Amino acid sequence: MSLTFTLDPAVTPTLRDGLLDLWADVTNAGGAVGFVPPVTREEIRPEVVRYLAQLAEGRTRLLVGHDESGQLAATVFLTFNTHRLMTHWLWLYTVMVHPRHQGRGYGRDLLAAAADAARTFDGIEAVRLTCRGGLGLEDFYGSCGYKEVGRVPGAIRVAPGDERDDITMLLPLR
């Protein structure tokens, strides 16, 4: 089975709650998505609200993947760069696949769907994302066509004495 992807789904309470659940489940399973486990839905809620505001303003687009039962299984936020000299590329933020679906190729499917969506946006020539070092994520993104273009050693502190590199990856779309 594969996921069914939708760009710009209707923002409903069900979607909002699905985002909260997915983000908490991914984080608590060890996913590097901006929080350190353990985390609750209420701790994540301000970030979800911030993203939903960006969606409403048109600065960000949302790509979601639903599994065969209709459950939210994967998400990524595509955020346009507002700097006038950098509007030819966009950011991917909060790339998530639910832990129950990991290892099935859904992450690759999500990234491919995000790249396909980005290609439909006027003037977008590349996609950038950052990932946390120490987890092998740069290898995964590399296997999906992304190239490491920058690294800041120790920029992410997940705990006292546990600093990780902040790695920037780029996918040219042309």
mmCIF file of the C-alpha atoms, coordinates in Angstrom:
data_MODEL
# 
_entry.id   MODEL 
# 
loop_
_atom_site.group_PDB 
_atom_site.id 
_atom_site.type_symbol 
_atom_site.label_atom_id 
_atom_site.label_alt_id 
_atom_site.label_comp_id 
_atom_site.label_asym_id 
_atom_site.label_entity_id 
_atom_site.label_seq_id 
_atom_site.pdbx_PDB_ins_code 
_atom_site.Cartn_x 
_atom_site.Cartn_y 
_atom_site.Cartn_z 
_atom_site.occupancy 
_atom_site.B_iso_or_equiv 
_atom_site.pdbx_formal_charge 
_atom_site.auth_seq_id 
_atom_site.auth_comp_id 
_atom_site.auth_asym_id 
_atom_site.auth_atom_id 
_atom_site.pdbx_PDB_model_num 
ATOM 1   C CA . MET A 1 1   ? 0.000   0.000  0.000   1.00 0.00 ? 1   MET A CA 1 
ATOM 2   C CA . SER A 1 2   ? 1.064   3.567  -0.512  1.00 0.00 ? 2   SER A CA 1 
ATOM 3   C CA . LEU A 1 3   ? 0.081   6.920  0.869   1.00 0.00 ? 3   LEU A CA 1 
ATOM 4   C CA . THR A 1 4   ? -2.343  9.277  -0.819  1.00 0.00 ? 4   THR A CA 1 
ATOM 5   C CA . PHE A 1 5   ? -0.855  12.773 -0.963  1.00 0.00 ? 5   PHE A CA 1 
ATOM 6   C CA . THR A 1 6   ? -2.799  16.024 -0.934  1.00 0.00 ? 6   THR A CA 1 
ATOM 7   C CA . LEU A 1 7   ? -1.356  19.496 -1.358  1.00 0.00 ? 7   LEU A CA 1 
ATOM 8   C CA . ASP A 1 8   ? -3.175  22.258 0.520   1.00 0.00 ? 8   ASP A CA 1 
ATOM 9   C CA . PRO A 1 9   ? -5.781  20.155 2.328   1.00 0.00 ? 9   PRO A CA 1 
ATOM 10  C CA . ALA A 1 10  ? -8.657  21.913 4.035   1.00 0.00 ? 10  ALA A CA 1 
ATOM 11  C CA . VAL A 1 11  ? -7.589  23.019 7.488   1.00 0.00 ? 11  VAL A CA 1 
ATOM 12  C CA . THR A 1 12  ? -10.125 21.387 9.770   1.00 0.00 ? 12  THR A CA 1 
ATOM 13  C CA . PRO A 1 13  ? -10.087 20.432 13.439  1.00 0.00 ? 13  PRO A CA 1 
ATOM 14  C CA . THR A 1 14  ? -9.414  16.849 12.306  1.00 0.00 ? 14  THR A CA 1 
ATOM 15  C CA . LEU A 1 15  ? -6.337  17.950 10.357  1.00 0.00 ? 15  LEU A CA 1 
ATOM 16  C CA . ARG A 1 16  ? -5.124  20.112 13.247  1.00 0.00 ? 16  ARG A CA 1 
ATOM 17  C CA . ASP A 1 17  ? -5.525  17.242 15.704  1.00 0.00 ? 17  ASP A CA 1 
ATOM 18  C CA . GLY A 1 18  ? -3.839  14.874 13.255  1.00 0.00 ? 18  GLY A CA 1 
ATOM 19  C CA . LEU A 1 19  ? -0.857  17.225 13.018  1.00 0.00 ? 19  LEU A CA 1 
ATOM 20  C CA . LEU A 1 20  ? -0.604  17.371 16.808  1.00 0.00 ? 20  LEU A CA 1 
ATOM 21  C CA . ASP A 1 21  ? -0.782  13.590 17.129  1.00 0.00 ? 21  ASP A CA 1 
ATOM 22  C CA . LEU A 1 22  ? 1.661   12.938 14.301  1.00 0.00 ? 22  LEU A CA 1 
ATOM 23  C CA . TRP A 1 23  ? 4.205   15.468 15.569  1.00 0.00 ? 23  TRP A CA 1 
ATOM 24  C CA . ALA A 1 24  ? 4.037   14.108 19.131  1.00 0.00 ? 24  ALA A CA 1 
ATOM 25  C CA . ASP A 1 25  ? 4.280   10.488 17.982  1.00 0.00 ? 25  ASP A CA 1 
ATOM 26  C CA . VAL A 1 26  ? 7.232   11.197 15.667  1.00 0.00 ? 26  VAL A CA 1 
ATOM 27  C CA . THR A 1 27  ? 9.072   13.180 18.346  1.00 0.00 ? 27  THR A CA 1 
ATOM 28  C CA . ASN A 1 28  ? 8.428   10.615 21.077  1.00 0.00 ? 28  ASN A CA 1 
ATOM 29  C CA . ALA A 1 29  ? 9.735   7.868  18.779  1.00 0.00 ? 29  ALA A CA 1 
ATOM 30  C CA . GLY A 1 30  ? 13.021  9.795  18.472  1.00 0.00 ? 30  GLY A CA 1 
ATOM 31  C CA . GLY A 1 31  ? 12.302  11.819 15.342  1.00 0.00 ? 31  GLY A CA 1 
ATOM 32  C CA . ALA A 1 32  ? 14.303  15.019 14.879  1.00 0.00 ? 32  ALA A CA 1 
ATOM 33  C CA . VAL A 1 33  ? 11.441  17.437 14.221  1.00 0.00 ? 33  VAL A CA 1 
ATOM 34  C CA . GLY A 1 34  ? 12.192  20.384 16.476  1.00 0.00 ? 34  GLY A CA 1 
ATOM 35  C CA . PHE A 1 35  ? 11.514  18.926 19.904  1.00 0.00 ? 35  PHE A CA 1 
ATOM 36  C CA . VAL A 1 36  ? 13.231  16.533 22.286  1.00 0.00 ? 36  VAL A CA 1 
ATOM 37  C CA . PRO A 1 37  ? 11.187  13.681 23.775  1.00 0.00 ? 37  PRO A CA 1 
ATOM 38  C CA . PRO A 1 38  ? 9.159   13.313 25.803  1.00 0.00 ? 38  PRO A CA 1 
ATOM 39  C CA . VAL A 1 39  ? 6.758   15.890 24.405  1.00 0.00 ? 39  VAL A CA 1 
ATOM 40  C CA . THR A 1 40  ? 3.019   16.440 24.677  1.00 0.00 ? 40  THR A CA 1 
ATOM 41  C CA . ARG A 1 41  ? 0.500   17.717 22.161  1.00 0.00 ? 41  ARG A CA 1 
ATOM 42  C CA . GLU A 1 42  ? 0.155   20.885 24.239  1.00 0.00 ? 42  GLU A CA 1 
ATOM 43  C CA . GLU A 1 43  ? 3.881   21.603 23.935  1.00 0.00 ? 43  GLU A CA 1 
ATOM 44  C CA . ILE A 1 44  ? 3.622   21.214 20.167  1.00 0.00 ? 44  ILE A CA 1 
ATOM 45  C CA . ARG A 1 45  ? 0.393   23.202 19.768  1.00 0.00 ? 45  ARG A CA 1 
ATOM 46  C CA . PRO A 1 46  ? 2.072   26.670 19.469  1.00 0.00 ? 46  PRO A CA 1 
ATOM 47  C CA . GLU A 1 47  ? 4.177   25.423 16.540  1.00 0.00 ? 47  GLU A CA 1 
ATOM 48  C CA . VAL A 1 48  ? 1.128   23.961 14.809  1.00 0.00 ? 48  VAL A CA 1 
ATOM 49  C CA . VAL A 1 49  ? -0.724  27.252 15.309  1.00 0.00 ? 49  VAL A CA 1 
ATOM 50  C CA . ARG A 1 50  ? 2.263   29.154 13.868  1.00 0.00 ? 50  ARG A CA 1 
ATOM 51  C CA . TYR A 1 51  ? 2.299   26.916 10.780  1.00 0.00 ? 51  TYR A CA 1 
ATOM 52  C CA . LEU A 1 52  ? -1.469  27.206 10.338  1.00 0.00 ? 52  LEU A CA 1 
ATOM 53  C CA . ALA A 1 53  ? -1.134  31.006 10.413  1.00 0.00 ? 53  ALA A CA 1 
ATOM 54  C CA . GLN A 1 54  ? 1.554   30.807 7.717   1.00 0.00 ? 54  GLN A CA 1 
ATOM 55  C CA . LEU A 1 55  ? -0.778  28.631 5.629   1.00 0.00 ? 55  LEU A CA 1 
ATOM 56  C CA . ALA A 1 56  ? -3.558  31.204 5.975   1.00 0.00 ? 56  ALA A CA 1 
ATOM 57  C CA . GLU A 1 57  ? -1.156  33.968 4.909   1.00 0.00 ? 57  GLU A CA 1 
ATOM 58  C CA . GLY A 1 58  ? 0.016   31.989 1.854   1.00 0.00 ? 58  GLY A CA 1 
ATOM 59  C CA . ARG A 1 59  ? 3.659   31.902 3.011   1.00 0.00 ? 59  ARG A CA 1 
ATOM 60  C CA . THR A 1 60  ? 3.609   28.146 3.495   1.00 0.00 ? 60  THR A CA 1 
ATOM 61  C CA . ARG A 1 61  ? 1.928   25.226 1.759   1.00 0.00 ? 61  ARG A CA 1 
ATOM 62  C CA . LEU A 1 62  ? 1.141   21.882 3.387   1.00 0.00 ? 62  LEU A CA 1 
ATOM 63  C CA . LEU A 1 63  ? 1.533   18.468 1.822   1.00 0.00 ? 63  LEU A CA 1 
ATOM 64  C CA . VAL A 1 64  ? -0.088  15.584 3.700   1.00 0.00 ? 64  VAL A CA 1 
ATOM 65  C CA . GLY A 1 65  ? -0.093  11.837 3.170   1.00 0.00 ? 65  GLY A CA 1 
ATOM 66  C CA . HIS A 1 66  ? -2.951  9.658  4.358   1.00 0.00 ? 66  HIS A CA 1 
ATOM 67  C CA . ASP A 1 67  ? -2.735  5.903  4.774   1.00 0.00 ? 67  ASP A CA 1 
ATOM 68  C CA . GLU A 1 68  ? -5.255  3.388  3.474   1.00 0.00 ? 68  GLU A CA 1 
ATOM 69  C CA . SER A 1 69  ? -7.437  3.885  6.571   1.00 0.00 ? 69  SER A CA 1 
ATOM 70  C CA . GLY A 1 70  ? -7.545  7.655  6.033   1.00 0.00 ? 70  GLY A CA 1 
ATOM 71  C CA . GLN A 1 71  ? -5.240  8.458  8.947   1.00 0.00 ? 71  GLN A CA 1 
ATOM 72  C CA . LEU A 1 72  ? -2.706  11.269 8.646   1.00 0.00 ? 72  LEU A CA 1 
ATOM 73  C CA . ALA A 1 73  ? 0.575   9.420  8.142   1.00 0.00 ? 73  ALA A CA 1 
ATOM 74  C CA . ALA A 1 74  ? 3.022   11.975 6.729   1.00 0.00 ? 74  ALA A CA 1 
ATOM 75  C CA . THR A 1 75  ? 3.463   15.725 6.361   1.00 0.00 ? 75  THR A CA 1 
ATOM 76  C CA . VAL A 1 76  ? 5.836   18.367 5.148   1.00 0.00 ? 76  VAL A CA 1 
ATOM 77  C CA . PHE A 1 77  ? 5.520   22.142 5.110   1.00 0.00 ? 77  PHE A CA 1 
ATOM 78  C CA . LEU A 1 78  ? 6.803   23.938 1.990   1.00 0.00 ? 78  LEU A CA 1 
ATOM 79  C CA . THR A 1 79  ? 7.727   27.505 2.933   1.00 0.00 ? 79  THR A CA 1 
ATOM 80  C CA . PHE A 1 80  ? 8.488   30.206 0.423   1.00 0.00 ? 80  PHE A CA 1 
ATOM 81  C CA . ASN A 1 81  ? 11.597  32.266 0.958   1.00 0.00 ? 81  ASN A CA 1 
ATOM 82  C CA . THR A 1 82  ? 10.666  35.910 1.537   1.00 0.00 ? 82  THR A CA 1 
ATOM 83  C CA . HIS A 1 83  ? 14.101  37.391 0.891   1.00 0.00 ? 83  HIS A CA 1 
ATOM 84  C CA . ARG A 1 84  ? 13.820  39.117 -2.498  1.00 0.00 ? 84  ARG A CA 1 
ATOM 85  C CA . LEU A 1 85  ? 17.127  37.636 -3.688  1.00 0.00 ? 85  LEU A CA 1 
ATOM 86  C CA . MET A 1 86  ? 16.215  34.083 -2.691  1.00 0.00 ? 86  MET A CA 1 
ATOM 87  C CA . THR A 1 87  ? 12.679  33.597 -3.947  1.00 0.00 ? 87  THR A CA 1 
ATOM 88  C CA . HIS A 1 88  ? 13.843  31.001 -6.476  1.00 0.00 ? 88  HIS A CA 1 
ATOM 89  C CA . TRP A 1 89  ? 14.011  28.285 -3.806  1.00 0.00 ? 89  TRP A CA 1 
ATOM 90  C CA . LEU A 1 90  ? 11.847  27.173 -0.898  1.00 0.00 ? 90  LEU A CA 1 
ATOM 91  C CA . TRP A 1 91  ? 12.303  25.399 2.429   1.00 0.00 ? 91  TRP A CA 1 
ATOM 92  C CA . LEU A 1 92  ? 10.934  22.041 3.511   1.00 0.00 ? 92  LEU A CA 1 
ATOM 93  C CA . TYR A 1 93  ? 10.119  22.013 7.206   1.00 0.00 ? 93  TYR A CA 1 
ATOM 94  C CA . THR A 1 94  ? 8.959   19.346 9.607   1.00 0.00 ? 94  THR A CA 1 
ATOM 95  C CA . VAL A 1 95  ? 9.274   16.342 7.320   1.00 0.00 ? 95  VAL A CA 1 
ATOM 96  C CA . MET A 1 96  ? 7.413   13.576 9.167   1.00 0.00 ? 96  MET A CA 1 
ATOM 97  C CA . VAL A 1 97  ? 6.306   9.996  8.581   1.00 0.00 ? 97  VAL A CA 1 
ATOM 98  C CA . HIS A 1 98  ? 4.454   8.289  11.419  1.00 0.00 ? 98  HIS A CA 1 
ATOM 99  C CA . PRO A 1 99  ? 6.615   5.649  13.150  1.00 0.00 ? 99  PRO A CA 1 
ATOM 100 C CA . ARG A 1 100 ? 4.129   2.865  12.309  1.00 0.00 ? 100 ARG A CA 1 
ATOM 101 C CA . HIS A 1 101 ? 4.769   3.580  8.613   1.00 0.00 ? 101 HIS A CA 1 
ATOM 102 C CA . GLN A 1 102 ? 8.529   3.999  8.652   1.00 0.00 ? 102 GLN A CA 1 
ATOM 103 C CA . GLY A 1 103 ? 10.675  1.576  6.696   1.00 0.00 ? 103 GLY A CA 1 
ATOM 104 C CA . ARG A 1 104 ? 8.120   1.249  3.868   1.00 0.00 ? 104 ARG A CA 1 
ATOM 105 C CA . GLY A 1 105 ? 9.546   3.906  1.535   1.00 0.00 ? 105 GLY A CA 1 
ATOM 106 C CA . TYR A 1 106 ? 6.957   6.502  2.519   1.00 0.00 ? 106 TYR A CA 1 
ATOM 107 C CA . GLY A 1 107 ? 9.661   9.045  3.383   1.00 0.00 ? 107 GLY A CA 1 
ATOM 108 C CA . ARG A 1 108 ? 10.992  8.806  -0.160  1.00 0.00 ? 108 ARG A CA 1 
ATOM 109 C CA . ASP A 1 109 ? 7.449   9.062  -1.498  1.00 0.00 ? 109 ASP A CA 1 
ATOM 110 C CA . LEU A 1 110 ? 6.818   12.159 0.642   1.00 0.00 ? 110 LEU A CA 1 
ATOM 111 C CA . LEU A 1 111 ? 10.009  13.863 -0.560  1.00 0.00 ? 111 LEU A CA 1 
ATOM 112 C CA . ALA A 1 112 ? 9.223   13.021 -4.193  1.00 0.00 ? 112 ALA A CA 1 
ATOM 113 C CA . ALA A 1 113 ? 5.697   14.416 -3.802  1.00 0.00 ? 113 ALA A CA 1 
ATOM 114 C CA . ALA A 1 114 ? 7.117   17.579 -2.189  1.00 0.00 ? 114 ALA A CA 1 
ATOM 115 C CA . ALA A 1 115 ? 9.568   18.054 -5.076  1.00 0.00 ? 115 ALA A CA 1 
ATOM 116 C CA . ASP A 1 116 ? 6.755   17.496 -7.576  1.00 0.00 ? 116 ASP A CA 1 
ATOM 117 C CA . ALA A 1 117 ? 4.638   20.101 -5.781  1.00 0.00 ? 117 ALA A CA 1 
ATOM 118 C CA . ALA A 1 118 ? 7.546   22.574 -5.688  1.00 0.00 ? 118 ALA A CA 1 
ATOM 119 C CA . ARG A 1 119 ? 7.990   22.202 -9.446  1.00 0.00 ? 119 ARG A CA 1 
ATOM 120 C CA . THR A 1 120 ? 4.447   23.533 -9.937  1.00 0.00 ? 120 THR A CA 1 
ATOM 121 C CA . PHE A 1 121 ? 5.196   26.787 -8.096  1.00 0.00 ? 121 PHE A CA 1 
ATOM 122 C CA . ASP A 1 122 ? 6.236   29.679 -10.330 1.00 0.00 ? 122 ASP A CA 1 
ATOM 123 C CA . GLY A 1 123 ? 9.952   30.410 -10.247 1.00 0.00 ? 123 GLY A CA 1 
ATOM 124 C CA . ILE A 1 124 ? 10.985  27.683 -7.784  1.00 0.00 ? 124 ILE A CA 1 
ATOM 125 C CA . GLU A 1 125 ? 14.245  26.067 -8.905  1.00 0.00 ? 125 GLU A CA 1 
ATOM 126 C CA . ALA A 1 126 ? 15.410  24.278 -5.755  1.00 0.00 ? 126 ALA A CA 1 
ATOM 127 C CA . VAL A 1 127 ? 14.359  22.938 -2.375  1.00 0.00 ? 127 VAL A CA 1 
ATOM 128 C CA . ARG A 1 128 ? 16.366  23.293 0.815   1.00 0.00 ? 128 ARG A CA 1 
ATOM 129 C CA . LEU A 1 129 ? 15.991  21.627 4.176   1.00 0.00 ? 129 LEU A CA 1 
ATOM 130 C CA . THR A 1 130 ? 18.001  21.240 7.313   1.00 0.00 ? 130 THR A CA 1 
ATOM 131 C CA . CYS A 1 131 ? 18.467  18.156 9.402   1.00 0.00 ? 131 CYS A CA 1 
ATOM 132 C CA . ARG A 1 132 ? 19.986  17.239 12.720  1.00 0.00 ? 132 ARG A CA 1 
ATOM 133 C CA . GLY A 1 133 ? 23.351  15.495 12.610  1.00 0.00 ? 133 GLY A CA 1 
ATOM 134 C CA . GLY A 1 134 ? 24.097  12.313 14.478  1.00 0.00 ? 134 GLY A CA 1 
ATOM 135 C CA . LEU A 1 135 ? 21.126  10.364 13.145  1.00 0.00 ? 135 LEU A CA 1 
ATOM 136 C CA . GLY A 1 136 ? 22.205  9.598  9.590   1.00 0.00 ? 136 GLY A CA 1 
ATOM 137 C CA . LEU A 1 137 ? 19.453  11.790 8.165   1.00 0.00 ? 137 LEU A CA 1 
ATOM 138 C CA . GLU A 1 138 ? 21.845  13.404 5.700   1.00 0.00 ? 138 GLU A CA 1 
ATOM 139 C CA . ASP A 1 139 ? 22.469  9.949  4.225   1.00 0.00 ? 139 ASP A CA 1 
ATOM 140 C CA . PHE A 1 140 ? 18.732  9.379  3.798   1.00 0.00 ? 140 PHE A CA 1 
ATOM 141 C CA . TYR A 1 141 ? 18.205  12.776 2.167   1.00 0.00 ? 141 TYR A CA 1 
ATOM 142 C CA . GLY A 1 142 ? 21.289  12.189 0.019   1.00 0.00 ? 142 GLY A CA 1 
ATOM 143 C CA . SER A 1 143 ? 19.796  8.931  -1.231  1.00 0.00 ? 143 SER A CA 1 
ATOM 144 C CA . CYS A 1 144 ? 16.743  10.974 -2.278  1.00 0.00 ? 144 CYS A CA 1 
ATOM 145 C CA . GLY A 1 145 ? 18.824  13.312 -4.437  1.00 0.00 ? 145 GLY A CA 1 
ATOM 146 C CA . TYR A 1 146 ? 19.659  16.043 -1.940  1.00 0.00 ? 146 TYR A CA 1 
ATOM 147 C CA . LYS A 1 147 ? 23.242  17.294 -1.636  1.00 0.00 ? 147 LYS A CA 1 
ATOM 148 C CA . GLU A 1 148 ? 24.828  18.535 1.561   1.00 0.00 ? 148 GLU A CA 1 
ATOM 149 C CA . VAL A 1 149 ? 25.667  22.199 1.008   1.00 0.00 ? 149 VAL A CA 1 
ATOM 150 C CA . GLY A 1 150 ? 26.411  23.366 4.531   1.00 0.00 ? 150 GLY A CA 1 
ATOM 151 C CA . ARG A 1 151 ? 27.086  22.237 8.058   1.00 0.00 ? 151 ARG A CA 1 
ATOM 152 C CA . VAL A 1 152 ? 27.296  24.155 11.321  1.00 0.00 ? 152 VAL A CA 1 
ATOM 153 C CA . PRO A 1 153 ? 29.031  21.972 13.919  1.00 0.00 ? 153 PRO A CA 1 
ATOM 154 C CA . GLY A 1 154 ? 27.315  21.783 17.289  1.00 0.00 ? 154 GLY A CA 1 
ATOM 155 C CA . ALA A 1 155 ? 24.560  24.244 16.378  1.00 0.00 ? 155 ALA A CA 1 
ATOM 156 C CA . ILE A 1 156 ? 21.750  22.088 17.799  1.00 0.00 ? 156 ILE A CA 1 
ATOM 157 C CA . ARG A 1 157 ? 21.767  21.348 21.518  1.00 0.00 ? 157 ARG A CA 1 
ATOM 158 C CA . VAL A 1 158 ? 19.399  18.502 22.314  1.00 0.00 ? 158 VAL A CA 1 
ATOM 159 C CA . ALA A 1 159 ? 20.674  18.219 25.901  1.00 0.00 ? 159 ALA A CA 1 
ATOM 160 C CA . PRO A 1 160 ? 23.544  19.603 27.958  1.00 0.00 ? 160 PRO A CA 1 
ATOM 161 C CA . GLY A 1 161 ? 26.694  18.144 26.446  1.00 0.00 ? 161 GLY A CA 1 
ATOM 162 C CA . ASP A 1 162 ? 24.810  16.711 23.441  1.00 0.00 ? 162 ASP A CA 1 
ATOM 163 C CA . GLU A 1 163 ? 25.343  19.063 20.541  1.00 0.00 ? 163 GLU A CA 1 
ATOM 164 C CA . ARG A 1 164 ? 24.563  18.056 16.958  1.00 0.00 ? 164 ARG A CA 1 
ATOM 165 C CA . ASP A 1 165 ? 25.472  19.539 13.615  1.00 0.00 ? 165 ASP A CA 1 
ATOM 166 C CA . ASP A 1 166 ? 22.881  21.558 11.715  1.00 0.00 ? 166 ASP A CA 1 
ATOM 167 C CA . ILE A 1 167 ? 23.114  20.222 8.158   1.00 0.00 ? 167 ILE A CA 1 
ATOM 168 C CA . THR A 1 168 ? 21.722  22.048 5.122   1.00 0.00 ? 168 THR A CA 1 
ATOM 169 C CA . MET A 1 169 ? 20.663  19.942 2.139   1.00 0.00 ? 169 MET A CA 1 
ATOM 170 C CA . LEU A 1 170 ? 19.692  21.135 -1.355  1.00 0.00 ? 170 LEU A CA 1 
ATOM 171 C CA . LEU A 1 171 ? 17.701  19.529 -4.149  1.00 0.00 ? 171 LEU A CA 1 
ATOM 172 C CA . PRO A 1 172 ? 17.930  21.310 -7.518  1.00 0.00 ? 172 PRO A CA 1 
ATOM 173 C CA . LEU A 1 173 ? 14.642  20.917 -9.409  1.00 0.00 ? 173 LEU A CA 1 
ATOM 174 C CA . ARG A 1 174 ? 16.026  21.566 -12.891 1.00 0.00 ? 174 ARG A CA 1 
# 
